[in-house]
Amino acid sequence: MQEVMLQMKQWIAIYGLNLVGAIAILVLGIIAAGIVVGIVRKLMRKANVDETLVSFGGNFLKFALYAFVIIAALNRVGFQTGSIIAIFGAAGLAVGLAMQSNLANLAAGVMILIFRPFSLGEMIDTAGTLGKVEAITILSTKLRTPDNRLVIIPNNKIFTDKLTNITAAEVRRIDLVMGIGYDDDIKKAKDLFMDIITSHPKVLKDPAPTVQVLELADSSVNFAVRPWVNNADWWNTKCEITEQVKLRCDEEGISIPYPQQDLHLFNETPPAGQATVQ
């Protein structure tokens, strides 16, 4: 019995302090990790970093610090942490290889949240989809199309593809091409188009609208009609001006030609003495 008690005292003397030290490392490390994560999140919010990225970055840092604290506590008790680190490294490599696409989407999501090429509520055209941004997450972006479909696009596809932010600016130009016949009065048509766009209530005075002869096409003389409007009025104004052009041209007798070709037939008489081939 005395030998057992002696061995227990020796074990406590050798490992007891290590166990107490490991518990202290674990408790203090978790507290310190919470403080560090809180400071980092405050700094990110102060730098106007997106809240999604703040949450993701804070959680990632917290789990990394917790893993470091646990390994340090195990090492204090006497575990061989080198093998544990090697196992974690191998597991991380395997997971990384298996989730390459998700990691690419994650990295692209972080870049989108940092550089902000678009924001919630803006209309963008990317990856073959036109829609309003409803949500930006770490892995994907949700777009609501004009016909009310919800499209979820991986962030990596958005980040590597061409992206057009349609509503980034407050004003936008309407580009219309209007054609008249070659027999119509160019000056009259030009004045008519200018009157239509300048009299529209949604067309802005500054920048000033323009009407110019664009090209002499195969079947028509084409005008570039370019008024400026507020972004929210772009679509309705475009349709209303197009309708007014048709109505006013009909009233003023200005033709809006459709593609056509003139076919000229020549009746050639064969020379005398030459038979006509049937």
Rosetta blueprint (number, residue, H / E / L):
1 M L
2 Q H
3 E H
4 V H
5 M H
6 L H
7 Q H
8 M H
9 K H
10 Q H
11 W H
12 I H
13 A H
14 I H
15 Y H
16 G H
17 L H
18 N H
19 L H
20 V H
21 G H
22 A H
23 I H
24 A H
25 I H
26 L H
27 V H
28 L H
29 G H
30 I H
31 I H
32 A H
33 A H
34 G H
35 I H
36 V H
37 V H
38 G H
39 I H
40 V H
41 R H
42 K H
43 L H
44 M H
45 R H
46 K H
47 A L
48 N L
49 V L
50 D L
51 E H
52 T H
53 L H
54 V H
55 S H
56 F H
57 G H
58 G H
59 N H
60 F H
61 L H
62 K H
63 F H
64 A H
65 L H
66 Y H
67 A H
68 F H
69 V H
70 I H
71 I H
72 A H
73 A H
74 L H
75 N H
76 R H
77 V H
78 G L
79 F L
80 Q L
81 T H
82 G H
83 S H
84 I H
85 I H
86 A H
87 I H
88 F H
89 G H
90 A H
91 A H
92 G H
93 L H
94 A H
95 V H
96 G H
97 L H
98 A H
99 M L
100 Q H
101 S H
102 N H
103 L H
104 A H
105 N H
106 L H
107 A H
108 A H
109 G H
110 V H
111 M H
112 I H
113 L H
114 I H
115 F H
116 R L
117 P L
118 F L
119 S L
120 L L
121 G L
122 E L
123 M E
124 I E
125 D E
126 T E
127 A L
128 G L
129 T E
130 L E
131 G E
132 K E
133 V E
134 E E
135 A E
136 I E
137 T L
138 I L
139 L L
140 S E
141 T E
142 K E
143 L E
144 R E
145 T L
146 P L
147 D L
148 N L
149 R L
150 L E
151 V E
152 I E
153 I E
154 P E
155 N H
156 N H
157 K H
158 I H
159 F H
160 T H
161 D L
162 K L
163 L E
164 T E
165 N E
166 I L
167 T L
168 A L
169 A L
170 E L
171 V E
172 R E
173 R E
174 I L
175 D L
176 L E
177 V E
178 M E
179 G E
180 I E
181 G L
182 Y L
183 D L
184 D L
185 D L
186 I H
187 K H
188 K H
189 A H
190 K H
191 D H
192 L H
193 F H
194 M H
195 D H
196 I H
197 I H
198 T H
199 S L
200 H L
201 P L
202 K L
203 V E
204 L L
205 K L
206 D L
207 P L
208 A L
209 P L
210 T E
211 V E
212 Q E
213 V E
214 L E
215 E E
216 L E
217 A L
218 D L
219 S L
220 S L
221 V E
222 N E
223 F E
224 A E
225 V E
226 R E
227 P L
228 W E
229 V E
230 N E
231 N H
232 A H
233 D H
234 W H
235 W H
236 N H
237 T H
238 K H
239 C H
240 E H
241 I H
242 T H
243 E H
244 Q H
245 V H
246 K H
247 L H
248 R H
249 C H
250 D H
251 E H
252 E H
253 G L
254 I L
255 S L
256 I L
257 P L
258 Y L
259 P L
260 Q L
261 Q L
262 D L
263 L L
264 H L
265 L L
266 F L
267 N L
268 E L
269 T L
270 P L
271 P L
272 A L
273 G L
274 Q L
275 A L
276 T L
277 V L
278 Q L
